[in-house]
Amino acid sequence: MSNSRSIYFEAFASIMKITLRDDNATDEEKVFLQHFGKKLGVTSTEYFELIDDNLYMKYEIKAPYLYNKRLESLYKITQIVDEDNLSKATKEKWLNRVVIAIGFDPSNVKYVVGKSLDMFNTNKDLTLEEYKDGIKNIMM
């Protein structure tokens, strides 16, 4: 293993774990993972280092403690998901797993994912503050 890693290596390992740990990830999701890693600056070498021998399973999923940090993480993740050519069903399925893993209340997952995708679908220039306001409004 290399001592010098991409800045988002561990975060990507967690995303990989969320996606692959239940062994029911689709081929579309696996291809998306590679794209997601590239967007985060994870090299091909690092990607295969994680995937070989299930190394990604050794990384802890660290959910942001603060609600605003969770929103920031979900904003960045949804932005990347929105840019990809995944089917709507795959986007929803994948984001459902991520939203739960980063600490959102499971009873709100469907609403958070739906609102996140809708906001990016209608406004490609959505700011973080607009996103936070939109998500917070469905939680009230």
C-alpha positions in Angstrom: 0.0 0.0 0.0 1.1 3.5 -0.8 1.8 6.0 2.0 0.8 9.0 -0.2 -2.9 8.8 -1.0 -5.5 10.9 -2.7 -7.2 13.4 -0.3 -10.5 11.5 -0.5 -9.1 8.0 -0.4 -10.7 7.1 2.9 -14.0 8.8 2.1 -14.1 6.9 -1.1 -13.3 3.6 0.7 -16.3 4.3 2.9 -18.5 5.0 -0.2 -17.2 1.8 -1.7 -18.1 -0.1 1.5 -21.6 1.4 1.5 -22.1 0.3 -2.1 -20.5 -3.2 -2.0 -20.9 -4.5 1.5 -24.3 -6.1 1.0 -23.2 -7.9 -2.2 -26.2 -6.7 -4.3 -24.6 -3.8 -6.2 -25.6 -3.8 -9.8 -23.0 -3.6 -12.6 -24.3 -0.1 -13.3 -23.4 0.9 -9.7 -20.0 -0.7 -9.9 -19.2 1.3 -13.1 -20.5 4.4 -11.3 -18.1 3.7 -8.4 -15.1 4.0 -10.7 -16.5 7.3 -12.1 -17.2 8.5 -8.6 -13.6 7.7 -7.5 -12.2 9.6 -10.5 -14.4 12.7 -9.5 -12.8 12.5 -6.0 -9.3 12.3 -7.4 -8.8 8.6 -6.5 -6.4 7.0 -8.9 -7.0 3.8 -10.8 -4.2 2.2 -8.7 -5.9 3.3 -5.5 -9.3 2.1 -6.8 -8.0 -1.4 -7.6 -6.0 -1.5 -4.3 -9.3 -1.0 -2.5 -11.3 -3.5 -4.6 -8.7 -6.3 -4.6 -9.1 -8.5 -1.5 -12.0 -6.3 -0.3 -9.6 -3.8 1.4 -12.5 -1.2 1.4 -14.1 -3.3 4.2 -11.4 -2.3 6.6 -12.4 1.4 6.5 -14.9 2.7 8.9 -17.9 4.6 7.7 -17.6 7.9 9.4 -21.0 9.7 9.4 -20.7 13.4 10.0 -21.8 14.2 13.5 -23.2 17.7 12.8 -26.4 17.9 10.6 -24.9 20.7 8.5 -21.9 18.6 7.7 -24.2 15.7 6.7 -26.0 18.2 4.4 -22.7 19.3 2.9 -21.6 15.7 2.3 -24.9 14.8 0.7 -24.8 18.0 -1.5 -21.4 17.0 -2.9 -22.4 13.3 -3.4 -25.8 14.2 -5.0 -24.0 16.7 -7.3 -21.7 13.9 -8.6 -24.6 11.4 -8.9 -26.7 14.0 -10.8 -23.9 14.4 -13.4 -23.7 10.7 -14.1 -25.8 8.8 -16.6 -27.3 6.4 -14.0 -30.9 5.5 -14.3 -33.2 7.2 -11.9 -33.9 4.0 -10.0 -30.2 3.3 -9.5 -29.6 6.9 -8.3 -32.4 6.5 -5.8 -31.3 3.0 -4.6 -27.6 4.1 -4.2 -28.4 7.4 -2.5 -30.8 5.6 -0.1 -27.9 3.6 1.1 -25.6 6.6 1.4 -28.2 8.8 3.2 -28.7 6.2 5.9 -24.9 5.5 6.2 -24.1 9.2 6.7 -26.5 9.5 9.5 -29.9 10.7 8.3 -33.0 9.3 10.0 -34.1 6.2 8.1 -37.8 7.4 8.2 -36.8 10.5 6.2 -34.5 8.8 3.6 -37.1 8.6 0.8 -37.9 12.3 1.2 -34.3 13.4 1.4 -33.3 11.4 -1.6 -36.3 12.5 -3.7 -35.9 16.2 -2.8 -32.1 16.0 -3.4 -32.5 14.6 -6.9 -35.4 16.9 -7.7 -33.4 20.0 -6.7 -30.4 19.1 -8.8 -32.7 18.1 -11.7 -34.4 21.5 -11.8 -31.4 23.6 -11.0 -27.9 22.5 -12.3 -26.4 25.6 -10.6 -27.8 24.8 -7.2 -25.7 26.3 -4.4 -25.0 24.6 -1.1 -27.1 27.2 0.8 -30.1 26.6 -1.6 -29.7 22.9 -1.1 -29.5 23.1 2.7 -32.6 25.3 2.8 -34.5 22.9 0.5 -33.7 19.8 2.6 -34.3 21.6 5.9 -37.8 22.7 4.6 -38.9 19.1 4.1 -37.7 18.1 7.6 -40.1 20.6 9.2 
